[in-house]
Amino acid sequence: MTDHTTILALESSCDETAAAVVRDGGEVLSSAVASQVDLHARFGGVVPELASRAHIEAVNPIIDRALAEAGVGPKAIDAVAVTSEPGLIGSLLVGVMAAKTLSWAWGVPLVGVNHVYAHAYAAALDGEPIRYPAAALICSGGHTALYRCGGPTDMELLGSTIDDAAGEAFDKAASIMGLGYPGGPAIDRVAREGDPEAVELPRTLLKGPSLDFSFSGIKTAVLYHVNGLPESPGNPRKPARGRGPHARRAAAQQHAGQGIEAFTRREVADLAASFQAAVVDVLRIKLRRAAKATGARTLILGGGVAANTALRAAASDLAEGLGCTLRLPPMKYCVDNAAMVGGLAHHYLRAGRTDNLDLETRATVRR
């Protein structure tokens, strides 16, 4: 192995096929991503079988592109890293099989990486090393979790979602509001024109000092606000009613329960802003609890929802109030990418944590 460690990394856990070349855990020589957003948009979410087929078509071209953009060939690669968990099994298998093949053909080590752990490392790419200990909030389409980070390879799960992840809630709420897919960017954009106090929505914190998350309630509250309360025997469908002074004064209440077609543009914006504010409040409160519990010097955001402007602003205020450093990944490393996989794999490789060709995939996060 040379003085520098150059890793080719692959990521295919969901609906992005990605490859990257990363040197020494932080210098990204290339990061190529083939997105499937247009493929799945008409379904309002990721269709696993279609995702797997698209990965098969994209994986070889995306590897070639990453190597070409980095200006390196196989002889310059010291290891091959790949996301092996968690994710859609069919999607994961495509990346893992490609990585195993390259590892065997090139005679270099294979490093399996946890996708969620990689998101917690993304803030270190193209920047200064992270100061540990840290509290990391990872929010993506399928995952919302808090971790205590003692170092790049020292991760302890503190809490996770018991139902919908934050990203799923954004997608479902956006669908209810007729804003399209993916929901996170759509709500973030529309919410800028709305009043975040217009519609009162629940902030589910669970019992006691829990660090787990639940976003199914707010998704249902949005549905009832738009379409009204469900019918029951002897009780016809009724419009949902707002509560509290903000809801009573809000224009968004005028067409509550009548279907999204009856809502004005401003009413949709108010609902989007109120939904976003409620989700961000929960994430901020839980991150604060985690920071206090772990004595964190640094707060980390990762995952697709970490691109949300309201969440980034709330995390900045929180870090300032706690006297912590805030590490936010650049926007291009919030979405699923292989650079974060290659960055974290560098530390695994230095610690001697490599895998054999019998590396298996896992759909769920290890607790």
PETAGI-V361458 format. One record per backbone hydrogen bond with DSSP energy under -1.0 kcal/mol. NH is the residue of the N-H (numbers start at 1). CO is the residue of the C=O. Records with the same first field share a line. If there is no record, write none. Layout:
# PETAGI-V361458
NH: CO  CO
This chain:
# PETAGI-V361458
7: 22
8: 79
9: 20
10: 81
11: 18
17: 34
18: 11
19: 32
20: 9
21: 30
22: 7
23: 27
24: 5
26: 23
27: 23
29: 21
30: 21
32: 19
34: 17
36: 15
40: 36
41: 37
43: 40
44: 41
45: 40
51: 47
52: 48
53: 49
54: 50
55: 51
56: 52
57: 53
58: 54
59: 55
62: 58
63: 59
64: 60
65: 61
66: 62
67: 63
68: 64
69: 65
70: 66
71: 67
72: 67
76: 73
77: 74
78: 6
80: 109
81: 8
82: 111
83: 10
84: 113
85: 113
88: 13
92: 88
93: 89
94: 90
95: 91
96: 92
97: 93
98: 94
99: 95
100: 96
101: 97
102: 98
103: 99
104: 100
105: 101
106: 102
107: 103
108: 103
111: 80
113: 82
115: 85
118: 114
119: 115
120: 116
122: 118
124: 121
125: 122
126: 26
127: 124
134: 149
135: 298
136: 147
137: 300
138: 145
139: 302
140: 143
145: 138
146: 159
147: 136
148: 156
149: 134
150: 154
154: 151
156: 148
158: 146
159: 146
161: 144
162: 213
167: 140
169: 165
170: 166
171: 167
172: 168
173: 169
174: 170
175: 171
176: 172
177: 173
178: 175
179: 174
187: 183
188: 184
189: 185
190: 186
191: 187
193: 190
194: 191
198: 195
210: 207
213: 160
219: 215
220: 216
221: 217
222: 218
223: 219
224: 220
225: 221
226: 222
227: 223
228: 224
229: 238
232: 235
235: 232
248: 244
249: 245
253: 250
254: 251
256: 253
257: 225
258: 255
259: 226
262: 259
263: 260
268: 264
269: 265
270: 266
271: 267
272: 268
273: 269
274: 270
275: 271
276: 272
277: 273
278: 274
279: 275
280: 276
281: 277
282: 278
283: 279
284: 280
285: 281
286: 282
287: 283
288: 284
289: 285
290: 286
291: 287
292: 288
293: 289
294: 290
295: 291
296: 291
297: 133
298: 133
299: 325
300: 135
301: 327
302: 137
305: 139
306: 303
307: 304
308: 305
312: 308
313: 309
314: 310
315: 311
316: 312
317: 313
318: 314
319: 315
320: 316
321: 317
322: 318
323: 319
324: 319
325: 297
327: 299
333: 330
334: 331
342: 338
343: 339
344: 340
345: 341
346: 342
348: 344
349: 345
350: 346
351: 347
352: 349
353: 348
354: 352
355: 110
359: 356
362: 84
